[in-house]
Amino acid sequence: MLKRSKHIILICGIAALVITVIFYQLTFDSIFSVPMVWISLMFLILTEIIGIIKALIIKETIFGISNILTSFGHLIIVLIVSIFFVNTSPLLIKTYILLNILFVCILLVTDAIIIFFAKRIAMQNDKLRKSQVIVGGCLKKATSLCIEFNNTVYKKDLDEIVELLKYSDNSCLSDDELTIMNKLDEVKILLKNNEDGVGNKINEVKNVIKLRSVKVASMKLGDY
């Protein structure tokens, strides 16, 4: 599907280039007789090629669409400026070229800013997904313990651990998630073997979860 869409973009792009050249040939007696005419054609073709390349390589995301829209806006501006200079100021070739170079620079800067924010948000989303998976793993293990040892005197404590993890901030990680997982494993071993110290170990788990909440809150506060 993606390969087919790229073929469609390429075909449409080539068609646009051909139409642009044909339009100039039909509009002007000789494209190369007036320098401003063929220079304006050159910049229009360059603008279209930039747009085609971006449409082919950029992913279909909100930022990718923004990149394509900047090229569309660039094309409209170049077209308007070309019409103006060709019809009213055909001798101001240097000014026209400098303006087009400026437009390309503005396009590059705008695209660079969009790409920067796209990568930054992608990194934040990856970090969030990783955090949610890890904290979710802790919650899953705690829930499993609660179900497995539902008929023990520690049910209420296990339920409390589940509640603490359920409402724990999962938007970022501290260095306590592995400790929580390990301590939950220790609680399971103690419960299975009916060994002493289950209550103390459960309290340790609760304390680590609460400590994690404090650390996460401090980390998020630091981001601001």
C-alpha positions as CSV (number, residue, x, y, z in Angstrom):
1,M,0.0,0.0,0.0
2,L,2.8,2.4,0.9
3,K,4.8,1.5,-2.2
4,R,1.7,2.1,-4.3
5,S,1.1,5.6,-2.7
6,K,4.7,6.5,-3.4
7,H,4.3,5.5,-7.1
8,I,1.2,7.7,-7.2
9,I,3.1,10.7,-5.6
10,L,5.9,10.2,-8.1
11,I,3.5,10.0,-11.1
12,C,1.6,13.1,-9.9
13,G,4.9,15.0,-9.3
14,I,6.3,14.2,-12.8
15,A,2.9,15.2,-14.3
16,A,3.1,18.5,-12.4
17,L,6.7,19.1,-13.8
18,V,5.6,18.3,-17.3
19,I,2.5,20.6,-17.0
20,T,4.7,23.4,-15.7
21,V,7.0,23.2,-18.7
22,I,4.2,22.9,-21.2
23,F,2.5,25.9,-19.6
24,Y,5.6,28.0,-20.1
25,Q,6.0,26.8,-23.7
26,L,2.4,27.7,-24.5
27,T,2.5,31.0,-22.7
28,F,5.8,32.4,-24.1
29,D,7.1,32.3,-27.7
30,S,10.5,31.2,-26.6
31,I,11.3,30.2,-23.1
32,F,15.0,31.1,-23.5
33,S,14.5,34.4,-25.2
34,V,14.0,36.3,-21.9
35,P,16.3,35.3,-19.0
36,M,13.6,36.0,-16.4
37,V,11.3,33.5,-18.0
38,W,13.6,30.5,-18.0
39,I,15.0,31.4,-14.6
40,S,11.5,31.6,-13.1
41,L,10.8,28.2,-14.7
42,M,13.9,26.8,-13.2
43,F,12.9,27.9,-9.7
44,L,9.4,26.6,-10.1
45,I,10.8,23.2,-11.2
46,L,13.2,23.2,-8.3
47,T,10.4,24.0,-5.9
48,E,8.3,21.2,-7.3
49,I,11.2,18.7,-7.1
50,I,11.7,19.7,-3.4
51,G,8.1,19.1,-2.7
52,I,8.1,15.7,-4.5
53,I,11.2,14.5,-2.6
54,K,9.7,15.5,0.7
55,A,6.3,13.8,-0.1
56,L,8.2,10.6,-1.0
57,I,10.5,10.4,2.1
58,I,8.4,12.0,4.9
59,K,6.2,9.8,7.0
60,E,2.5,10.2,7.2
61,T,2.3,12.0,10.6
62,I,1.0,15.4,11.6
63,F,4.6,16.7,11.4
64,G,5.1,15.1,8.0
65,I,2.0,16.7,6.7
66,S,3.2,20.0,8.1
67,N,6.5,19.6,6.1
68,I,4.5,18.9,2.9
69,L,2.3,22.0,3.6
70,T,5.4,24.2,3.9
71,S,6.5,23.1,0.4
72,F,3.0,23.7,-0.9
73,G,3.1,27.3,0.6
74,H,6.6,27.7,-0.9
75,L,5.3,26.7,-4.3
76,I,2.5,29.2,-4.1
77,I,4.8,32.0,-3.1
78,V,7.3,31.2,-5.8
79,L,4.5,31.1,-8.4
80,I,3.1,34.5,-7.3
81,V,6.6,36.1,-7.3
82,S,7.4,34.5,-10.7
83,I,4.2,35.9,-12.2
84,F,5.0,39.4,-10.8
85,F,8.6,39.5,-11.9
86,V,8.0,38.0,-15.4
87,N,5.2,40.5,-16.1
88,T,6.3,43.7,-14.4
89,S,10.0,43.5,-13.6
90,P,11.7,41.1,-16.1
91,L,15.1,42.9,-15.8
92,L,15.4,42.5,-12.0
93,I,16.9,39.1,-12.3
94,K,19.3,39.4,-9.4
95,T,16.6,40.5,-7.1
96,Y,14.4,37.6,-8.2
97,I,17.2,35.1,-7.6
98,L,18.0,36.5,-4.2
99,L,14.3,36.4,-3.2
100,N,14.1,32.7,-4.2
101,I,17.2,31.8,-2.3
102,L,15.7,33.6,0.7
103,F,12.5,31.5,0.3
104,V,14.5,28.3,0.1
105,C,16.4,29.2,3.3
106,I,13.2,30.0,5.1
107,L,11.7,26.7,3.9
108,L,14.8,24.8,5.2
109,V,14.7,26.6,8.6
110,T,11.0,25.9,9.0
111,D,11.4,22.2,8.0
112,A,14.3,21.9,10.4
113,I,12.2,23.3,13.3
114,I,9.4,20.9,12.4
115,I,11.7,17.9,12.3
116,F,13.3,18.9,15.6
117,F,10.0,19.0,17.4
118,A,8.8,15.8,15.7
119,K,11.9,13.9,16.9
120,R,11.6,15.4,20.4
121,I,7.9,14.4,20.7
122,A,8.7,10.9,19.3
123,M,11.4,10.5,21.9
124,Q,9.0,11.6,24.7
125,N,6.3,9.2,23.4
126,D,8.8,6.3,23.3
127,K,9.9,7.2,26.9
128,L,6.2,7.3,28.0
129,R,5.5,3.9,26.4
130,K,8.5,2.3,28.0
131,S,7.5,3.8,31.4
132,Q,3.9,2.6,31.0
133,V,5.0,-0.9,30.1
134,I,7.4,-1.2,33.1
135,V,5.0,0.3,35.7
136,G,2.2,-1.9,34.1
137,G,4.5,-4.9,34.6
138,C,4.7,-4.1,38.3
139,L,1.0,-3.7,38.6
140,K,0.4,-7.0,36.7
141,K,2.7,-8.8,39.1
142,A,1.0,-7.2,42.2
143,T,-2.4,-8.1,40.8
144,S,-1.3,-11.7,40.2
145,L,-0.1,-11.9,43.8
146,C,-3.4,-10.5,45.0
147,I,-5.4,-13.1,43.1
148,E,-3.1,-16.0,44.0
149,F,-3.1,-15.3,47.7
150,N,-6.7,-14.0,47.9
151,N,-7.5,-16.2,50.9
152,T,-4.6,-15.2,53.1
153,V,-4.5,-12.7,56.0
154,Y,-2.4,-10.5,53.7
155,K,-5.1,-9.9,51.2
156,K,-5.8,-6.4,52.4
157,D,-2.1,-5.5,52.2
158,L,-1.8,-6.9,48.7
159,D,-4.9,-5.0,47.6
160,E,-3.2,-1.8,49.0
161,I,-0.1,-2.5,46.9
162,V,-2.3,-2.9,43.8
163,E,-4.0,0.4,44.5
164,L,-0.8,2.2,45.1
165,L,0.6,0.9,41.8
166,K,-2.7,1.5,39.9
167,Y,-2.7,5.2,40.8
168,S,1.1,5.6,40.6
169,D,2.4,8.1,38.0
170,N,3.5,6.0,35.0
171,S,4.6,8.9,32.8
172,C,8.3,8.5,33.7
173,L,10.7,6.1,35.5
174,S,12.7,6.4,38.6
175,D,15.3,3.8,39.6
176,D,12.8,1.9,41.9
177,E,10.8,-0.2,39.4
178,L,13.2,-3.1,39.4
179,T,13.4,-3.0,43.2
180,I,9.6,-3.2,43.3
181,M,9.5,-6.2,41.0
182,N,12.2,-8.0,43.0
183,K,10.5,-7.3,46.3
184,L,7.2,-8.6,44.9
185,D,9.0,-11.8,43.9
186,E,10.3,-12.0,47.5
187,V,6.8,-11.6,48.9
188,K,5.6,-14.4,46.6
189,I,8.3,-16.8,47.8
190,L,7.6,-16.0,51.5
191,L,3.9,-16.5,51.0
192,K,4.3,-19.8,49.1
193,N,6.6,-21.2,51.8
194,N,4.6,-19.8,54.7
195,E,7.8,-18.1,56.0
196,D,8.0,-15.3,58.6
197,G,8.6,-11.7,57.6
198,V,5.8,-11.4,55.0
199,G,4.4,-8.4,56.7
200,N,7.7,-6.6,56.8
201,K,8.4,-7.4,53.2
202,I,5.0,-6.1,52.2
203,N,5.7,-2.9,54.1
204,E,9.0,-2.6,52.2
205,V,7.1,-2.9,48.9
206,K,4.7,-0.1,50.0
207,N,7.5,2.1,51.1
208,V,9.4,1.7,47.8
209,I,6.3,2.5,45.8
210,K,5.7,5.6,47.9
211,L,9.3,6.6,47.6
212,R,9.0,6.2,43.8
213,S,6.0,8.5,43.8
214,V,8.0,11.2,45.6
215,K,10.9,10.8,43.2
216,V,8.7,10.9,40.1
217,A,6.9,14.0,41.4
218,S,10.3,15.7,42.0
219,M,11.6,14.8,38.6
220,K,8.5,16.2,36.9
221,L,8.7,19.3,39.0
222,G,12.3,19.7,37.9
223,D,11.2,19.6,34.2
224,Y,9.3,22.8,34.7
